[in-house]
Amino acid sequence: MATFESLIGLVNRIQRACTLLGDFGGDSALPTLWESLPTVVVVGGQSSGKSSVLESIVGRDFLPRGSGIVTRRPLVLQLQKTERGQEEYAEFLHLPKKKFTDFSMVRKEIQDDTDKMTGRSKQISPVPIHLSIYSPNVVNLTLIDLPGLTKVAVEGQPESIVQDIENMVRSYVEKPNCIILAITPANQDIATSDAIKLSREVDPTGERTFGVLTKLDLMDRGTNALDVLEGRACPLQQPWVGIVNRSQADINKNVDMIAARRKEREFFATSAEYGHLSSKMGSEYLAKLLSKHLESVIKARIPNISSLINKSIDELEAELSHLGRPVAIDAGAQLYTILELCRAFDHVFKEHLDGGRPGGDRIYGVFDNQLPAALRKLPFDRHLSLQNVRKVVSEADGYQPHLIAPEQGYRRLIDSSLNYFRGPAEASVDAVHIILRELVRRSIGETEELKRFPTLQAEIAAAANDALQRLREDGKKTTLRLVDMESSYLTVDFFRKLPQEEHKGGNPTVPTTDRYSEGHFARIVSHVSSYVRMVSDSLRNTIPKAVVHCQVKPAKQSLLDHFYLQVGKKEGKELAQLLDEDPVLMERRQQCAKRLELYKSARDDIDCVSWAR
């Protein structure tokens, strides 16, 4: 069974690791271990005696003093009890190899490090200072001192400082693992206490709140604080503890904390009002009470903390795997990486075309909907009107009217009609080209491995689009060639069958005298329209074949072939440029790696401490 001291020491080590590796809670995008650790947070208004309480618990005069906001950063104060007779000293986490035996220098370092972070202004910062004090005169305990709550901004502070401080304090005390040490001066109406007001908001049952009443010796003669200390005026589930701090005169006279503790004990022992409570009053009792309570909370929470750590390790390892390893330096390895990334993109692109991912079906939509609709909308009604047919046939005859059938007129009408098919043919090629470009864009975005490399993404996109443009040009040539082929050689059998069909239908060939009648031109319109419909039906089938053969199939089989040839000629520096990572992802990987290191360290620390099952 682990000792309680080892449990508090365990949390202390984890807290130090949290700060070193950048985890101090707040709105972090990464899992936070800091907020799961049980902590004792000291809360109080300015001039409530907060600093004096901490110094009384430590038995040393070490905190900055002054008017206004003195504490401008969270101070994580870790007290560790040593063997009697050993020298007292302090260590800062940011100065790990330096021991402070002069506690006035501790005060100076707190002030100096605060100024480094916030400047000499009266601004505040959420980044904590870690201070460990080793002494035979303390109990094992960790306290977090926060800036004092205030109601007005002083000169040199932004107007938002009041709300900024409250937000910082609230971010600590609203966590369910936080033990609140609410400091209130006895010579102030408890109903107006900033600390009690805030603690009641975040801990309405009073389960996590310890009340501390300071300045009992400064109350008006004839008054006392028994209603508060005995839990009648402001009941809490945890006890109230009264404290007698050093007076300003004692501070001016450099009365040491050991003498101050002795004077405090004498005050309670000899007090007519508080004598019956003397065994449960004073800074020494408060420290032991908090230490014991913190130990029990840690012991109860360790299983949950351990579970959170294991879950977070799994999540961080999965994210690091997703983010990928850092890029290799060797040129051969870089080339291999680039080719693998290209293959990953190519796989996603093919899935879109083959139906494994959405998008490829839009190409069929071009063939099944857009192309037929475009063919139906061609202006053949206007082009093959009786008036236009008469005009074309007459112009084709010239000075010599046709004798039997206006063959030149037929050819001109058919040629000009078939020319309209060029538009839908080109439109089909362009529509499929746009879809393929969109699939390239989506495939790049959906290739998880590529997200790390914006430069390579851009190069692949450019190479793929260049290849698609070449395929587009080839597709246009082929589809337009199909249209031109229909114009180049008319299907003779179609026209040979027309007289036979008309004869079978009881409509013999029109005599020469009727060759310029309306019925004659109507038959020409009918013949040409039939031929155009036959060609339209044919092109409706052959244009999709040409588009797939010239655009879709090559894109699927060899979209990046030209890019592969170009990459193979690049030198090491050029390959490295292609693998320039997104700085945001690089930063994210570093953050995840640090946080993973923290969690694994915490897991190892917990594994080294056994507790009663």
C-alpha positions as CSV (number, residue, x, y, z in Angstrom):
1,M,0.0,0.0,0.0
2,A,1.4,3.4,-1.0
3,T,1.8,6.1,1.6
4,F,-0.3,9.2,1.3
5,E,3.0,11.1,0.8
6,S,3.8,9.1,-2.2
7,L,0.4,9.8,-3.7
8,I,0.8,13.6,-3.3
9,G,4.4,13.3,-4.6
10,L,2.9,11.4,-7.6
11,V,0.5,14.3,-8.4
12,N,3.3,16.8,-7.9
13,R,5.5,15.0,-10.5
14,I,2.7,14.8,-13.0
15,Q,1.9,18.5,-12.4
16,R,5.6,19.5,-13.0
17,A,5.6,17.4,-16.2
18,C,2.4,19.0,-17.4
19,T,3.9,22.5,-17.1
20,L,7.2,21.5,-18.7
21,L,5.3,20.0,-21.7
22,G,2.8,22.8,-22.1
23,D,-0.3,21.3,-20.4
24,F,-1.8,23.8,-18.0
25,G,-5.4,23.3,-18.8
26,G,-7.5,26.0,-20.6
27,D,-9.1,25.7,-24.0
28,S,-6.5,23.3,-25.4
29,A,-7.1,21.4,-28.6
30,L,-5.2,18.5,-27.1
31,P,-6.2,16.2,-24.3
32,T,-5.3,17.8,-20.9
33,L,-4.1,15.9,-17.9
34,W,-3.7,19.0,-15.8
35,E,-7.5,19.4,-15.3
36,S,-8.0,15.8,-14.2
37,L,-5.5,16.2,-11.2
38,P,-6.9,17.0,-7.8
39,T,-5.7,20.4,-6.7
40,V,-6.2,22.8,-3.9
41,V,-6.9,26.3,-5.3
42,V,-6.6,29.4,-3.1
43,V,-9.3,32.0,-3.9
44,G,-9.9,35.3,-2.3
45,G,-10.3,39.0,-2.9
46,Q,-7.4,41.4,-2.9
47,S,-6.2,42.2,0.7
48,S,-8.1,39.2,2.0
49,G,-5.0,37.7,3.6
50,K,-4.4,35.1,0.9
51,S,-0.6,35.6,0.8
52,S,-0.3,35.5,4.6
53,V,-2.3,32.3,4.8
54,L,0.1,30.6,2.3
55,E,3.2,31.9,4.1
56,S,1.7,30.7,7.4
57,I,1.3,27.2,6.0
58,V,4.8,27.2,4.6
59,G,6.3,28.9,7.6
60,R,8.4,31.2,5.4
61,D,8.1,34.8,4.2
62,F,8.5,34.3,0.4
63,L,5.6,35.9,-1.6
64,P,5.7,39.3,-3.3
65,R,3.8,42.0,-1.5
66,G,2.4,45.4,-2.5
67,S,-0.7,47.2,-3.5
68,G,-3.1,46.2,-6.2
69,I,-2.7,42.9,-8.1
70,V,0.5,41.3,-6.8
71,T,-0.2,37.7,-7.9
72,R,-0.4,38.0,-11.7
73,R,0.2,34.3,-12.6
74,P,-1.0,31.1,-11.1
75,L,1.6,29.9,-8.5
76,V,1.7,26.1,-8.1
77,L,3.2,25.7,-4.7
78,Q,4.3,22.1,-3.9
79,L,5.3,21.5,-0.3
80,Q,7.4,18.4,0.4
81,K,8.2,17.3,3.9
82,T,11.8,16.4,4.6
83,E,13.6,14.7,7.5
84,R,14.0,16.9,10.6
85,G,17.3,18.7,10.7
86,Q,17.6,18.9,6.9
87,E,18.1,22.3,5.3
88,E,15.1,24.1,3.9
89,Y,15.3,25.2,0.3
90,A,13.1,26.0,-2.7
91,E,13.3,25.1,-6.4
92,F,11.6,26.6,-9.4
93,L,10.7,24.4,-12.3
94,H,12.1,26.9,-14.8
95,L,15.4,26.9,-12.9
96,P,15.8,23.2,-12.2
97,K,19.5,23.2,-11.1
98,K,19.3,26.1,-8.7
99,K,18.4,25.8,-5.0
100,F,17.2,28.8,-3.1
101,T,17.9,28.9,0.6
102,D,17.4,32.6,0.9
103,F,13.6,33.0,0.6
104,S,13.8,36.7,-0.1
105,M,15.4,35.6,-3.4
106,V,12.4,33.3,-3.9
107,R,10.2,36.4,-3.7
108,K,12.4,38.2,-6.2
109,E,12.4,35.3,-8.7
110,I,8.6,35.1,-8.6
111,Q,8.4,38.8,-9.4
112,D,11.1,38.6,-12.1
113,D,9.6,35.6,-13.8
114,T,6.2,37.2,-13.8
115,D,7.6,40.3,-15.4
116,K,9.3,38.2,-18.1
117,M,5.9,36.7,-19.0
118,T,3.7,39.8,-18.6
119,G,6.1,42.7,-18.8
120,R,6.2,45.3,-16.0
121,S,2.5,46.1,-16.7
122,K,-0.2,44.9,-14.4
123,Q,-1.4,42.3,-17.0
124,I,-2.1,38.7,-16.0
125,S,-1.0,35.4,-17.6
126,P,-2.5,31.9,-17.3
127,V,1.0,30.2,-17.6
128,P,1.8,28.9,-14.1
129,I,5.0,29.3,-12.0
130,H,6.0,26.0,-10.3
131,L,7.7,26.4,-6.9
132,S,8.7,23.4,-4.8
133,I,9.6,24.0,-1.1
134,Y,11.4,21.2,0.8
135,S,11.2,21.6,4.6
136,P,10.8,19.6,7.7
137,N,8.3,22.2,8.9
138,V,5.7,21.6,6.2
139,V,3.2,18.9,5.3
140,N,3.0,17.2,1.9
141,L,0.6,19.5,0.1
142,T,0.1,21.2,-3.2
143,L,-1.6,24.6,-3.4
144,I,-2.4,26.8,-6.4
145,D,-2.4,30.6,-5.7
146,L,-4.4,32.7,-8.1
147,P,-4.7,36.4,-8.7
148,G,-7.0,38.1,-6.1
149,L,-10.5,38.9,-7.2
150,T,-11.1,42.6,-7.7
151,K,-14.0,44.9,-8.5
152,V,-12.2,47.8,-10.2
153,A,-9.2,48.2,-12.6
154,V,-6.4,50.3,-11.3
155,E,-4.1,52.6,-13.3
156,G,-2.2,50.8,-15.9
157,Q,-4.7,47.9,-16.2
158,P,-7.1,47.3,-19.0
159,E,-10.8,47.7,-18.2
160,S,-11.3,44.0,-18.8
161,I,-8.9,43.0,-15.9
162,V,-11.8,42.4,-13.5
163,Q,-13.4,40.0,-15.8
164,D,-10.1,38.5,-16.9
165,I,-9.2,37.6,-13.3
166,E,-12.6,36.1,-12.6
167,N,-12.5,34.0,-15.8
168,M,-9.0,32.7,-14.8
169,V,-10.2,31.8,-11.3
170,R,-13.4,30.3,-12.6
171,S,-11.5,28.1,-15.1
172,Y,-9.8,26.5,-12.1
173,V,-12.5,26.3,-9.5
174,E,-15.3,25.0,-11.8
175,K,-13.4,21.8,-12.4
176,P,-14.9,18.9,-10.3
177,N,-11.4,17.9,-9.2
178,C,-10.7,21.3,-7.7
179,I,-10.7,21.7,-3.9
180,I,-11.5,25.4,-3.2
181,L,-9.8,27.2,-0.3
182,A,-12.0,30.3,0.0
183,I,-10.2,33.1,1.9
184,T,-12.4,35.7,3.6
185,P,-11.4,38.3,6.2
186,A,-13.3,38.1,9.4
187,N,-13.7,41.9,9.6
188,Q,-15.8,41.8,6.4
189,D,-19.4,40.8,6.1
190,I,-19.4,37.2,4.9
191,A,-22.3,37.9,2.6
192,T,-20.1,40.2,0.5
193,S,-17.2,37.8,0.3
194,D,-16.0,37.4,-3.3
195,A,-14.5,34.0,-2.6
196,I,-17.7,32.6,-1.0
197,K,-19.9,34.1,-3.7
198,L,-17.8,32.5,-6.5
199,S,-17.4,29.1,-4.7
200,R,-21.2,28.9,-4.2
201,E,-21.7,29.4,-7.9
202,V,-19.4,26.5,-8.9
203,D,-19.9,24.3,-5.8
204,P,-23.4,25.0,-4.6
205,T,-23.5,22.1,-2.2
206,G,-20.2,23.2,-0.5
207,E,-18.7,19.7,-0.9
208,R,-15.5,21.0,-2.4
209,T,-15.1,24.2,-0.5
210,F,-13.0,24.8,2.7
211,G,-13.7,28.2,4.3
212,V,-10.8,30.1,5.8
213,L,-11.5,33.1,8.0
214,T,-8.6,35.5,8.4
215,K,-7.9,38.6,10.5
216,L,-9.9,37.3,13.5
217,D,-7.7,39.4,15.7
218,L,-8.8,42.6,13.9
219,M,-12.6,42.3,14.5
220,D,-14.3,45.0,16.4
221,R,-14.3,44.6,20.2
222,G,-17.4,42.8,21.3
223,T,-17.9,40.9,18.1
224,N,-16.8,37.4,17.0
225,A,-17.0,35.0,14.1
226,L,-18.4,32.0,15.9
227,D,-21.5,31.8,13.6
228,V,-19.3,31.4,10.6
229,L,-16.7,29.1,12.2
230,E,-19.3,26.8,13.6
231,G,-21.1,26.6,10.2
232,R,-24.3,28.5,11.1
233,A,-23.9,31.7,9.1
234,C,-22.5,30.1,6.0
235,P,-22.7,26.3,6.1
236,L,-20.2,24.2,4.1
237,Q,-19.8,20.4,4.0
238,Q,-16.1,21.0,4.8
239,P,-15.1,22.8,8.0
240,W,-14.3,26.5,8.5
241,V,-10.8,27.3,9.8
242,G,-9.8,30.5,11.5
243,I,-6.4,32.1,10.9
244,V,-4.5,34.8,12.7
245,N,-2.0,36.4,10.3
246,R,1.0,38.5,11.1
247,S,0.1,42.1,11.5
248,Q,1.7,44.8,9.3
249,A,3.8,45.8,12.3
250,D,5.0,42.2,12.7
251,I,6.0,42.2,9.0
252,N,7.8,45.5,9.3
253,K,9.7,44.1,12.3
254,N,10.6,41.0,10.3
255,V,8.9,38.7,12.8
256,D,9.6,35.2,11.5
257,M,6.9,32.8,10.6
258,I,7.8,30.3,13.4
259,A,7.2,33.0,16.0
260,A,4.0,34.0,14.1
261,R,2.7,30.5,14.3
262,R,3.4,30.4,18.0
263,K,1.6,33.7,18.5
264,E,-1.3,32.3,16.5
265,R,-1.6,29.2,18.7
266,E,-1.5,31.4,21.8
267,F,-4.3,33.6,20.4
268,F,-6.7,30.7,20.0
269,A,-5.7,28.9,23.2
270,T,-6.3,32.0,25.4
271,S,-9.3,33.4,23.5
272,A,-12.6,33.4,25.5
273,E,-14.6,33.1,22.2
274,Y,-12.5,30.6,20.3
275,G,-10.7,28.6,23.0
276,H,-13.1,25.6,22.6
277,L,-12.2,25.5,18.9
278,S,-8.4,26.0,19.4
279,S,-7.5,22.4,18.3
280,K,-9.2,23.0,15.0
281,M,-7.9,26.5,14.3
282,G,-4.7,28.0,12.9
283,S,-2.5,27.6,9.9
284,E,-0.8,24.4,11.0
285,Y,-4.2,22.7,11.5
286,L,-5.3,24.0,8.1
287,A,-2.3,22.6,6.4
288,K,-2.8,19.1,8.0
289,L,-6.5,19.2,7.2
290,L,-5.9,20.1,3.5
291,S,-3.1,17.5,3.2
292,K,-5.2,14.7,4.6
293,H,-8.2,15.7,2.4
294,L,-6.1,16.0,-0.7
295,E,-4.6,12.6,-0.1
296,S,-8.0,11.0,0.2
297,V,-9.2,12.7,-3.0
298,I,-6.1,11.6,-4.9
299,K,-6.5,8.1,-3.7
300,A,-10.2,8.0,-4.8
301,R,-9.4,9.6,-8.2
302,I,-6.3,7.6,-9.2
303,P,-8.3,4.8,-11.0
304,N,-10.1,7.4,-13.1
305,I,-6.9,9.3,-13.8
306,S,-5.3,6.1,-14.9
307,S,-8.2,5.3,-17.2
308,L,-8.1,8.8,-18.7
309,I,-4.3,8.5,-19.3
310,N,-4.7,5.2,-21.1
311,K,-7.5,6.5,-23.3
312,S,-5.6,9.6,-24.1
313,I,-2.4,7.7,-25.0
314,D,-4.5,5.6,-27.5
315,E,-6.0,8.8,-29.0
316,L,-2.7,10.5,-29.3
317,E,-0.9,7.5,-30.8
318,A,-3.8,7.2,-33.3
319,E,-3.5,10.9,-34.2
320,L,0.3,10.7,-34.6
321,S,-0.1,7.7,-36.8
322,H,-2.6,9.7,-38.9
323,L,-0.3,12.7,-39.0
324,G,2.6,10.4,-40.2
325,R,6.2,10.2,-39.4
326,P,8.6,13.1,-39.9
327,V,10.0,13.3,-43.5
328,A,13.2,11.4,-44.2
329,I,16.3,13.3,-45.1
330,D,17.7,10.7,-47.7
331,A,16.8,11.5,-51.3
332,G,15.9,7.9,-52.1
333,A,13.6,7.7,-49.2
334,Q,12.0,11.0,-50.2
335,L,11.4,9.8,-53.8
336,Y,9.9,6.6,-52.4
337,T,7.6,8.7,-50.1
338,I,6.5,10.9,-53.0
339,L,5.7,7.9,-55.2
340,E,3.8,6.3,-52.4
341,L,1.8,9.5,-51.8
342,C,1.0,9.7,-55.5
343,R,-0.2,6.1,-55.5
344,A,-2.4,6.8,-52.5
345,F,-4.0,9.7,-54.5
346,D,-4.3,7.6,-57.6
347,H,-6.1,4.9,-55.5
348,V,-8.7,7.4,-54.2
349,F,-9.2,8.9,-57.7
350,K,-9.9,5.4,-59.1
351,E,-12.3,4.7,-56.4
352,H,-14.3,7.8,-57.4
353,L,-14.4,6.6,-61.0
354,D,-15.2,3.0,-60.2
355,G,-18.0,3.8,-57.7
356,G,-16.2,3.2,-54.5
357,R,-16.6,6.9,-53.7
358,P,-19.2,9.3,-55.1
359,G,-18.6,11.4,-58.2
360,G,-17.9,9.0,-61.0
361,D,-21.7,8.5,-61.6
362,R,-21.8,12.1,-62.8
363,I,-20.0,11.1,-66.0
364,Y,-22.8,8.6,-66.8
365,G,-25.2,11.5,-66.2
366,V,-23.5,13.4,-69.0
367,F,-24.1,10.6,-71.4
368,D,-27.5,9.6,-70.2
369,N,-29.0,13.1,-69.6
370,Q,-27.0,16.0,-70.8
371,L,-26.0,14.7,-74.2
372,P,-29.5,13.4,-75.2
373,A,-31.0,16.7,-74.0
374,A,-28.5,18.7,-76.0
375,L,-29.3,16.6,-79.1
376,R,-33.0,17.2,-78.7
377,K,-32.5,21.0,-78.4
378,L,-30.7,21.3,-81.7
379,P,-32.6,23.8,-84.0
380,F,-33.5,21.4,-86.7
381,D,-37.1,22.6,-86.8
382,R,-35.9,26.0,-87.9
383,H,-33.1,24.7,-90.1
384,L,-35.3,22.2,-91.9
385,S,-38.3,24.5,-92.3
386,L,-40.0,24.5,-95.7
387,Q,-38.8,28.0,-96.4
388,N,-35.2,27.2,-95.6
389,V,-35.2,23.9,-97.5
390,R,-36.6,25.6,-100.6
391,K,-33.9,28.3,-100.3
392,V,-31.1,25.8,-99.9
393,V,-32.3,23.5,-102.7
394,S,-32.8,26.4,-105.0
395,E,-29.3,27.7,-104.3
396,A,-27.8,24.3,-104.8
397,D,-29.5,23.9,-108.2
398,G,-28.0,27.2,-109.5
399,Y,-29.0,28.1,-113.1
400,Q,-29.9,24.4,-113.9
401,P,-32.8,23.1,-111.9
402,H,-32.5,19.5,-110.8
403,L,-34.0,16.9,-113.1
404,I,-35.1,14.1,-110.8
405,A,-34.0,14.5,-107.2
406,P,-32.1,17.5,-105.8
407,E,-29.0,15.6,-104.8
408,Q,-26.8,18.7,-104.2
409,G,-29.6,20.2,-102.1
410,Y,-29.8,17.0,-100.0
411,R,-26.1,17.1,-99.4
412,R,-26.1,20.7,-98.4
413,L,-29.0,20.3,-96.0
414,I,-27.5,17.2,-94.5
415,D,-24.0,18.7,-94.2
416,S,-25.3,21.9,-92.5
417,S,-27.6,19.8,-90.3
418,L,-24.8,17.5,-89.2
419,N,-22.6,20.5,-88.4
420,Y,-24.9,21.2,-85.4
421,F,-23.7,18.0,-83.8
422,R,-20.3,19.5,-83.1
423,G,-21.7,21.6,-80.2
424,P,-23.1,18.6,-78.2
425,A,-19.9,16.6,-79.0
426,E,-17.6,19.3,-77.6
427,A,-20.0,20.0,-74.7
428,S,-19.8,16.3,-73.7
429,V,-16.0,16.4,-73.7
430,D,-16.0,19.7,-71.6
431,A,-18.6,18.3,-69.1
432,V,-16.6,15.2,-68.5
433,H,-13.4,17.2,-68.3
434,I,-14.9,19.4,-65.5
435,I,-16.0,16.3,-63.6
436,L,-12.6,14.8,-63.8
437,R,-10.9,18.0,-62.6
438,E,-13.4,18.1,-59.7
439,L,-12.6,14.4,-58.9
440,V,-8.9,15.3,-58.9
441,R,-9.5,18.1,-56.4
442,R,-11.7,16.0,-54.2
443,S,-9.3,13.0,-54.3
444,I,-6.4,15.2,-53.3
445,G,-8.4,16.5,-50.3
446,E,-9.5,13.0,-49.4
447,T,-6.0,11.5,-49.5
448,E,-5.2,11.7,-45.8
449,E,-1.5,11.0,-46.4
450,L,-1.2,14.1,-48.6
451,K,-2.6,16.6,-46.2
452,R,0.8,17.1,-44.6
453,F,2.3,18.3,-47.9
454,P,0.7,21.3,-49.5
455,T,3.5,21.8,-52.0
456,L,3.1,18.2,-53.3
457,Q,-0.6,18.6,-53.3
458,A,-0.3,21.6,-55.6
459,E,2.2,19.8,-57.9
460,I,0.0,16.7,-58.2
461,A,-3.0,18.9,-58.9
462,A,-1.1,20.8,-61.6
463,A,0.2,17.6,-63.2
464,A,-3.2,15.9,-63.1
465,N,-4.9,18.9,-64.6
466,D,-2.3,19.3,-67.3
467,A,-2.8,15.6,-68.2
468,L,-6.6,16.1,-68.2
469,Q,-6.2,19.1,-70.5
470,R,-4.2,16.9,-73.0
471,L,-6.9,14.2,-72.8
472,R,-9.6,16.9,-73.3
473,E,-8.0,18.0,-76.5
474,D,-7.7,14.4,-77.7
475,G,-11.3,13.8,-76.8
476,K,-12.5,16.8,-78.7
477,K,-10.5,15.8,-81.8
478,T,-12.0,12.3,-81.7
479,T,-15.6,13.3,-81.1
480,L,-15.5,16.0,-83.8
481,R,-13.9,13.5,-86.1
482,L,-16.9,11.3,-85.5
483,V,-19.2,14.1,-86.6
484,D,-17.0,14.9,-89.6
485,M,-17.0,11.2,-90.6
486,E,-20.8,11.3,-90.8
487,S,-20.6,14.3,-93.1
488,S,-17.8,12.8,-95.2
489,Y,-19.7,9.8,-96.4
490,L,-23.5,9.6,-96.4
491,T,-25.2,6.3,-96.0
492,V,-26.3,5.5,-99.5
493,D,-28.6,2.6,-98.7
494,F,-30.7,5.0,-96.6
495,F,-31.6,7.1,-99.7
496,R,-31.9,4.1,-102.0
497,K,-34.6,2.7,-99.8
498,L,-36.6,5.9,-99.8
499,P,-38.3,5.5,-103.3
500,Q,-39.1,1.9,-102.5
501,E,-40.7,2.8,-99.3
502,E,-42.7,5.6,-100.9
503,H,-43.8,3.3,-103.7
504,K,-44.9,0.7,-101.1
505,G,-46.8,3.4,-99.4
506,G,-48.7,4.4,-102.5
507,N,-46.8,7.6,-103.0
508,P,-44.9,7.2,-106.4
509,T,-42.1,9.5,-107.4
510,V,-43.3,13.0,-107.9
511,P,-43.3,14.1,-111.6
512,T,-41.0,16.8,-112.8
513,T,-43.9,19.3,-113.0
514,D,-44.4,18.9,-109.2
515,R,-40.8,19.2,-108.2
516,Y,-41.2,22.8,-106.8
517,S,-44.5,22.2,-105.1
518,E,-44.8,22.4,-101.3
519,G,-45.4,18.6,-101.1
520,H,-42.1,18.1,-102.9
521,F,-40.1,20.2,-100.3
522,A,-42.1,18.6,-97.4
523,R,-40.8,15.2,-98.6
524,I,-37.2,16.5,-98.7
525,V,-37.7,17.8,-95.2
526,S,-38.9,14.3,-94.1
527,H,-36.0,12.5,-95.8
528,V,-33.3,14.8,-94.4
529,S,-34.9,14.8,-90.9
530,S,-35.0,11.0,-90.9
531,Y,-31.3,10.8,-91.9
532,V,-30.4,13.4,-89.2
533,R,-32.3,11.4,-86.6
534,M,-30.4,8.2,-87.7
535,V,-27.1,10.1,-87.3
536,S,-28.2,11.5,-84.0
537,D,-29.0,8.1,-82.6
538,S,-25.6,6.9,-83.8
539,L,-23.7,9.8,-82.3
540,R,-25.6,9.4,-79.0
541,N,-23.9,6.0,-78.7
542,T,-20.5,6.8,-80.2
543,I,-19.7,10.1,-78.5
544,P,-19.7,8.5,-75.0
545,K,-17.5,5.7,-76.3
546,A,-15.0,8.3,-77.7
547,V,-15.1,10.3,-74.4
548,V,-14.5,7.3,-72.3
549,H,-11.8,6.0,-74.6
550,C,-10.0,9.3,-74.9
551,Q,-10.5,10.9,-71.4
552,V,-11.8,8.6,-68.7
553,K,-9.9,5.4,-69.4
554,P,-6.5,7.2,-69.8
555,A,-7.1,9.3,-66.7
556,K,-7.8,6.1,-64.7
557,Q,-4.8,4.2,-66.1
558,S,-2.0,6.8,-66.5
559,L,-3.0,10.2,-65.1
560,L,0.3,10.9,-63.4
561,D,2.7,9.0,-65.8
562,H,4.2,12.3,-67.0
563,F,4.6,13.5,-63.4
564,Y,6.4,10.3,-62.5
565,L,8.9,11.0,-65.2
566,Q,9.5,14.5,-64.0
567,V,9.9,13.6,-60.4
568,G,12.4,10.9,-61.3
569,K,14.7,13.6,-62.7
570,K,14.6,15.8,-59.6
571,E,17.6,16.2,-57.2
572,G,17.5,15.9,-53.4
573,K,16.8,19.5,-52.7
574,E,13.9,19.6,-55.2
575,L,12.4,16.4,-53.7
576,A,12.7,18.0,-50.2
577,Q,10.8,21.1,-51.4
578,L,8.0,18.8,-52.6
579,L,7.8,17.4,-49.1
580,D,7.6,20.7,-47.3
581,E,5.0,20.1,-44.7
582,D,2.2,22.3,-43.6
583,P,3.6,24.3,-40.6
584,V,0.3,23.8,-38.8
585,L,0.6,20.0,-39.1
586,M,4.2,20.0,-38.0
587,E,3.3,22.0,-35.0
588,R,0.4,19.7,-34.3
589,R,2.7,16.6,-34.5
590,Q,5.2,18.2,-32.1
591,Q,2.4,19.1,-29.6
592,C,0.9,15.6,-29.8
593,A,4.4,14.0,-29.3
594,K,5.0,16.2,-26.2
595,R,1.6,15.4,-24.8
596,L,2.1,11.7,-25.5
597,E,5.4,11.9,-23.6
598,L,3.6,13.5,-20.7
599,Y,0.9,10.8,-20.6
600,K,3.4,8.0,-20.8
601,S,5.5,9.5,-18.1
602,A,2.4,9.9,-15.9
603,R,1.4,6.3,-16.6
604,D,4.9,5.1,-15.6
605,D,4.7,7.2,-12.4
606,I,1.3,5.7,-11.5
607,D,2.5,2.2,-12.2
608,C,5.3,2.8,-9.7
609,V,2.9,3.7,-6.9
610,S,0.6,0.9,-5.6
611,W,-2.4,1.7,-3.5
612,A,-4.9,-0.3,-1.6
613,R,-7.3,-2.0,-3.9
